[in-house]
């Protein structure tokens, strides 16, 4: 090879080696940045969707728990509906000469609370509804009394709280026997929100009066102890601690 040709080859190689590496154009850099930005936005959107889904799940769980809790609270605190008087009590009442369970005509302000000390007169004896003192309610214990209670407004308030009163005549020609008194006291002791007590103002011919809110059954003095037990227990089963009373959920012993 001639020297001239060798020189041309060296110059060609040197020119090739010295040629600069092509740089990315400005357009390709913009495209790459745009792709990165889109990927970032996609990741952010996916993260937000995941956070929203988690929030919805938590809200749903809390909502279900809240509904269940409210339902359970209502269920545990609701009063039972009034029941039918058992057939055995109905039969015993008929045999003893008792009246059927009656719904006396109540006062226009049957459940109104009035200030302590306000004079109250009850046309019905014993009263099964009417005005009474809002701050006083006959407690469910003791369950039995040997003397009249002496505060009929407190007794009426007790009836408003789904209580049952088993009244009896303790003195006079129409007084019930000690065995009947013991029978009524036994029912009161066994049944929740049920009290047995003497009552001085029972109408003539009535020796036992069973009272719930706007419910009344009366019996003569000839009733026997067994009959008294069956009749009083059936009455208490039908009305004590039930929604027959307007403030049954306020009862302290149901």
Secondary structure, DSSP 8 states (H G I E B T S, - for coil): --HHHHHHHHHHHHHHHHS------HHHHHHHHHHHHHHHHHHHHHHHHHHHHHHHHHHHHHHHHHHHHHHHHHHHH--B------HHHHHHHHHHT----B-----TTTT-EE-TT-----SSSS-SSS-EETT----S-S-B-SS--S-HHHHHHHHHTT-EEEEE--SSTT---HHHHHHHHHHHHHSTTEEEEE-TT--TT-SEEEEETTEEEEE-TT--HHHHHHHHHHHHHHHTTBTTSTTGGG-S--
